[in-house]
Amino acid sequence: MSLAERIKEYYRQTDSSYQHWGEEEVYSIHYGYWDDRTKSHVQSLKNMDRFLAERLRIEPGDRILDAGCGVGASALWLAGNYGVEVIGITLSEVQCTKANAFAEREGLSDRIRFYVMDFTATDFREDSFDIILGLESVCYAEDKTSFIKEAYRILREGGRLAVADGFLRKQSLNRVDRFCLNNWIEGWAVPNLAQVDMFHNGLKEMGFGNTEFTDITEAILPSSREIFRRGVLGWPVYGLKRRSPVRMNHVKGCIFQYLALKRGIWSYGVFYGEKQRNLRTNNTAWE
């Protein structure tokens, strides 16, 4: 089974688990952003959308690509709060169908469209978007360079990119580290995590300027802890109900993502960059 097929099957089988991650039908598939004013889990999810929107300096009229959009929660929030046009793409037919239905129900289908598409090889023309957002989706690209190249191609000059995701923190992993990491990312159908320095270099080599990485691990820690708690509680229940290997591995991933985080194996951060043609070189950092 190819990586794309594994990702689609993973999200097909675990859709209900993510639906219960939030308290709303239009569910967010990402960690929340917690600060001193955050009172609830659902609020933390909206906080993450708001944090990224402010970092990207989103303005009414911007044309945004949500690369790896899930069922469209962030796209709907952006369109509803900022008056922007959003296109969301996902590998999952299940997610795309739900996202379009949610947009229709919310009365936003005139400003939001969702498609089944690979964000490393899209059908969009060059210079199509003002902003590209990858919220916990770029980790699914086996070769992260392929995403960076495509994002650069379809962004307009001066366009902004934000990638919020998990990144490897440790340079070398011992046996226990590797065990924790593999049980997490394999459980969630993620092929690998990028190292911060390599991803940063990839952005700069491709031609992105004003690049910056902001570590917000502490802000997502309560979400990671809550995912762990649900994984621990869900493991015996899933076992008794004889859930499929995909769903059992998903629950295992919920447990090990937190254990790996506490061991300092990975961190959560946001990359920001702006497309600047005059910085373009012939090679990328990973070629």
C-alpha distance (Angstrom), angle and dihedral (degrees) to the residues before:
residue distance angle dihedral
M1 . . .
S2 3.81 . .
L3 3.79 122.1 .
A4 3.80 91.3 -107.8
E5 3.80 91.1 52.7
R6 3.80 91.6 48.0
I7 3.81 90.9 51.8
K8 3.80 92.4 48.7
E9 3.79 92.5 47.8
Y10 3.79 91.2 47.1
Y11 3.79 92.7 54.7
R12 3.80 92.1 42.2
Q13 3.79 92.1 56.0
T14 3.80 97.9 38.8
D15 3.80 99.3 42.0
S16 3.80 93.4 108.4
S17 3.81 91.5 52.1
Y18 3.79 91.2 56.4
Q19 3.79 90.6 44.6
H20 3.79 88.7 61.9
W21 3.82 91.6 47.9
G22 3.80 88.8 83.3
E23 3.77 131.9 35.3
E24 3.79 94.8 -124.4
E25 3.78 131.7 75.7
V26 3.81 91.7 -122.4
Y27 3.76 93.2 65.0
S28 3.79 128.6 -161.5
I29 3.79 117.9 -131.9
H30 3.79 100.4 -155.5
Y31 3.80 145.0 73.6
G32 3.79 117.5 -81.0
Y33 3.80 127.4 -118.8
W34 3.82 111.6 -122.9
D35 3.80 125.9 -165.1
D36 3.81 134.7 158.4
R37 3.80 91.6 -77.4
T38 3.80 97.0 49.8
K39 3.79 111.7 113.3
S40 3.80 103.8 171.4
H41 3.77 144.6 23.8
V42 3.81 93.1 -112.9
Q43 3.80 89.7 51.6
S44 3.81 89.7 52.9
L45 3.82 90.3 56.1
K46 3.81 91.5 54.2
N47 3.80 88.7 44.8
M48 3.80 89.7 60.0
D49 3.80 91.3 52.7
R50 3.81 90.1 47.8
F51 3.80 93.4 46.7
L52 3.80 91.6 53.5
A53 3.80 93.6 43.6
E54 3.80 90.5 53.8
R55 3.80 91.9 46.0
L56 3.82 89.6 52.4
R57 3.82 92.4 45.3
I58 3.79 90.7 -131.4
E59 3.79 114.9 -162.8
P60 3.82 133.3 -173.9
G61 3.78 111.0 -80.6
D62 3.80 96.5 29.4
R63 3.79 115.9 138.8
I64 3.79 108.7 -134.6
L65 3.79 133.9 -169.4
D66 3.80 115.1 -152.4
A67 3.79 98.8 -157.5
G68 3.78 106.3 -155.9
C69 3.80 96.1 9.7
G70 3.80 102.3 -179.3
V71 3.80 108.9 -158.6
G72 3.80 91.4 -23.9
A73 3.80 104.0 -98.1
S74 3.82 96.0 137.5
A75 3.82 92.7 41.5
L76 3.81 90.7 52.4
W77 3.79 91.6 47.8
L78 3.80 92.6 50.1
A79 3.80 94.1 47.1
G80 3.78 92.1 46.0
N81 3.79 96.2 47.4
Y82 3.81 104.5 32.5
G83 3.79 106.3 30.8
V84 3.78 93.5 -122.9
E85 3.80 134.6 143.5
V86 3.80 112.4 -114.4
I87 3.77 131.6 -169.3
G88 3.78 115.7 -168.7
I89 3.78 125.7 -163.9
T90 3.79 130.9 -169.0
L91 3.78 137.5 165.1
S92 3.80 90.3 -130.7
E93 3.79 120.4 90.9
V94 3.81 88.5 -164.6
Q95 3.80 92.0 56.3
C96 3.81 93.7 43.8
T97 3.79 92.9 52.4
K98 3.80 92.0 49.1
A99 3.81 93.3 45.0
N100 3.80 92.8 53.7
A101 3.80 90.6 46.9
F102 3.80 91.0 51.4
A103 3.81 91.4 49.1
E104 3.79 90.0 51.2
R105 3.80 92.2 48.5
E106 3.81 92.5 48.8
G107 3.80 91.7 49.8
L108 3.80 92.5 -117.5
S109 3.79 101.7 110.8
D110 3.81 90.0 108.6
R111 3.82 89.2 65.3
I112 3.81 102.5 29.4
R113 3.79 131.3 58.1
F114 3.79 129.5 174.8
Y115 3.79 128.0 -156.8
V116 3.79 138.8 179.6
M117 3.78 101.9 -114.6
D118 3.81 142.6 135.8
F119 3.81 110.8 -113.0
T120 3.81 90.6 -147.9
A121 3.83 92.2 59.5
T122 3.79 111.3 23.3
D123 3.79 130.8 172.5
F124 3.80 93.1 -127.8
R125 3.78 123.1 118.1
E126 3.78 122.2 -115.7
D127 3.81 116.4 -81.0
S128 3.81 93.0 19.4
F129 3.82 101.9 138.4
D130 3.78 140.9 48.4
I131 3.80 92.2 -158.0
I132 3.79 137.5 20.5
L133 3.78 120.7 -163.8
G134 3.79 124.4 -168.1
L135 3.80 108.0 -174.6
E136 3.81 109.4 -175.6
S137 3.79 90.6 -36.8
V138 3.81 106.4 95.4
C139 3.80 89.1 71.8
Y140 3.83 85.6 73.1
A141 3.80 92.1 65.1
E142 3.78 106.9 96.7
D143 3.80 89.3 -153.2
K144 3.80 107.9 35.5
T145 3.80 90.4 -164.1
S146 3.80 89.4 68.7
F147 3.80 90.0 61.1
I148 3.81 92.9 46.8
K149 3.81 91.8 50.6
E150 3.79 93.5 49.9
A151 3.80 93.1 44.4
Y152 3.80 89.8 52.8
R153 3.80 91.8 48.6
I154 3.81 97.0 52.3
L155 3.82 97.8 38.4
R156 3.77 118.5 94.4
E157 3.78 118.2 -120.8
G158 3.78 106.2 -79.8
G159 3.81 90.3 20.1
R160 3.79 119.1 145.4
L161 3.78 131.0 -124.9
A162 3.80 128.9 -164.4
V163 3.80 125.4 -177.0
A164 3.80 117.4 -174.1
D165 3.78 112.0 -173.3
G166 3.76 149.7 113.1
F167 3.80 117.4 -70.8
L168 3.78 132.6 -172.0
R169 3.78 111.6 -99.0
K170 3.81 102.0 179.5
Q171 3.78 117.9 72.3
S172 3.80 93.2 -151.5
L173 3.78 130.0 24.0
N174 3.77 128.9 -149.0
R175 3.79 123.3 -146.5
V176 3.81 94.9 -86.3
D177 3.80 91.8 46.6
R178 3.78 91.4 51.2
F179 3.81 91.2 47.6
C180 3.81 91.8 53.0
L181 3.80 94.2 44.4
N182 3.80 95.4 47.2
N183 3.79 94.0 47.7
W184 3.77 88.6 52.9
I185 3.79 103.8 44.6
E186 3.81 96.4 35.0
G187 3.80 88.9 49.9
W188 3.80 89.7 56.1
A189 3.84 94.8 41.0
V190 3.82 92.6 -112.8
P191 3.83 112.4 148.2
N192 3.82 97.3 -153.9
L193 3.79 145.7 -34.4
A194 3.79 122.8 -113.1
Q195 3.77 123.0 -126.5
V196 3.79 113.8 -116.2
D197 3.81 95.4 -122.9
M198 3.79 94.1 48.0
F199 3.79 93.4 49.0
H200 3.79 90.9 46.6
N201 3.80 91.5 50.4
G202 3.79 90.3 47.4
L203 3.80 90.8 56.4
K204 3.79 93.8 48.2
E205 3.79 94.8 45.1
M206 3.80 91.5 50.8
G207 3.81 91.5 54.7
F208 3.79 106.4 -92.5
G209 3.78 114.1 143.0
N210 3.80 133.2 -163.5
T211 3.78 87.2 33.0
E212 3.77 117.4 178.7
F213 3.79 138.8 171.0
T214 3.80 120.3 -150.1
D215 3.79 117.6 -167.5
I216 3.82 109.5 -144.0
T217 3.81 98.4 166.3
E218 3.80 92.9 129.0
A219 3.80 90.3 53.7
I220 3.82 93.4 56.4
L221 3.81 96.3 39.5
P222 3.84 94.8 96.8
S223 3.81 89.4 53.5
S224 3.79 91.4 49.1
R225 3.78 89.7 50.2
E226 3.82 91.8 49.4
I227 3.81 91.6 49.8
F228 3.82 88.0 51.2
R229 3.81 91.3 50.6
R230 3.78 92.0 51.1
G231 3.79 90.7 47.3
V232 3.80 92.7 52.8
L233 3.80 91.6 48.1
G234 3.79 92.9 44.0
W235 3.79 98.6 48.2
P236 3.84 98.3 77.3
V237 3.82 91.6 39.5
Y238 3.79 92.4 52.0
G239 3.80 89.6 46.1
L240 3.80 93.7 52.5
K241 3.81 90.9 47.9
R242 3.81 90.2 48.8
R243 3.75 95.3 -127.3
S244 3.80 119.7 -167.2
P245 3.82 120.1 -85.3
V246 3.82 89.2 -107.5
R247 3.80 92.2 56.9
M248 3.80 93.6 42.2
N249 3.80 90.1 51.6
H250 3.79 89.4 48.5
V251 3.81 90.2 57.7
K252 3.80 89.8 46.0
G253 3.80 87.9 53.5
C254 3.80 89.7 53.7
I255 3.79 88.9 58.0
F256 3.78 99.1 42.9
Q257 3.82 97.6 45.1
Y258 3.81 87.5 68.8
L259 3.80 95.0 42.4
A260 3.81 89.6 50.7
L261 3.80 90.9 48.1
K262 3.81 92.3 50.9
R263 3.80 90.2 50.3
G264 3.81 89.2 55.9
I265 3.79 93.3 -116.8
W266 3.79 94.3 131.7
S267 3.76 140.1 14.1
Y268 3.78 133.3 -157.3
G269 3.76 118.6 -124.0
V270 3.78 148.2 149.3
F271 3.79 124.8 -118.6
Y272 3.78 118.0 -156.5
G273 3.80 128.1 -171.3
E274 3.80 142.7 157.6
K275 3.79 126.2 -139.5
Q276 3.80 110.6 -112.3
R277 3.79 115.8 172.6
N278 3.77 96.0 -160.0
L279 3.80 90.9 63.9
R280 3.82 94.3 57.0
T281 3.79 115.7 123.6
N282 3.77 129.9 -172.2
N283 3.77 96.6 -112.2
T284 3.76 136.7 44.3
A285 3.76 126.9 -136.6
W286 3.80 92.9 -105.5
E287 3.79 101.3 43.9
